[in-house]
Amino acid sequence: MQQKKTTQEEYQKCVNAVVDYINLHLGEEIDLKSLARISHFSPFYFHRIMKAFLGEPVGTFIVRTRTEAAARLLRYSDMPIADIAYRIGYSSPSSLSKVFKQFYGISPLEYRNNKNFVIMKPAIIRPELELKHEIKEVPARNVIYIRLFGDYKLNDYCSAWMRLCQFIQEEKLPMGEVMPYCIYHDDPKVTPAEKLRTDVCMVLPSFATAKGDIGFKQLATGRYAIFLYKGPYEHLQAVYDTIYGKYIPEMECSLRDESSAERYLNNPADTAPEELLTEIYIPVE
């Protein structure tokens, strides 16, 4: 039984490497043979294993990821539609339009012009919500992480964090930050709940070697709009809607096509929900 668990973890590590590569190269031609080499799976098993772990063929995953990126850029930026198409790997705006209609039943232009059209859930903007915020350059960081799949509200973040702490002890690594840092790769408004991806991360003072279900990566230096929210986690979706619908436009900054993240400044196990502090990192130009 232990061997089966280890194999599952090793497979997940390889799948994560492929998904990370896809996310970083959406604007380029993504060759499936190259992905198979990255995964270290044989070509024969590559598609079977990726489908088993992703819940869909890898080609479908790439198309869906590109289309969801287009939906975010259409809604949250003023980038021309042609530029969006090229940025996420389509040779022409018509190619993006065809795929977008297949996924959402509406053209990219119609979606941009119809602010009342929602792909999944309506926005909840709270104009009265006051958030401390700043824009600053965040330096490169080393992180170990566990990738979770599924509804953001239902993930077992505590178990993932405890596993990272256990890994630190097992590998005799210097302790990282005691505040968890979670990277959210997908927008729950455009991605089905069962396909949402979260990296539960611990920021480390040094490099580490990936092992089993524990991945390692370096987060690049980047500019972020950082917001401090005080209150229950259950209201975070409304907080994000308010950030995108009110704060980002007022701050006159454009979004980078990278994942947002959250840093949790106190422990929900011994903190009242209304006293919870969450830093929200939105990548901006």
Secondary structure, DSSP 4 states (H G I P E B T S, - for coil): -HHHHHHHHHHHHHHHHHHHHHHHTTTS---HHHHHHHHT--HHHHHHHHHHHHSS-HHHHHHHHHHHHHHHHHHH----HHHHHHHTT-SSHHHHHHHHHHHHSS-HHHHHH-TT--SSS-----TT---EEEEEEEPPEEEEEEEEES-TTT--HHHHHHHHHHHHHHTTPPP--SS-EEEE-S-TTTS-GGG-EEEEEEEESS----BTTBEEEEEPPEEEEEEEEES-GGGHHHHHHHIIIIIHHHHT-PBPSS-EEEEE-S-TTSS-GGG-EEEEEEEB-
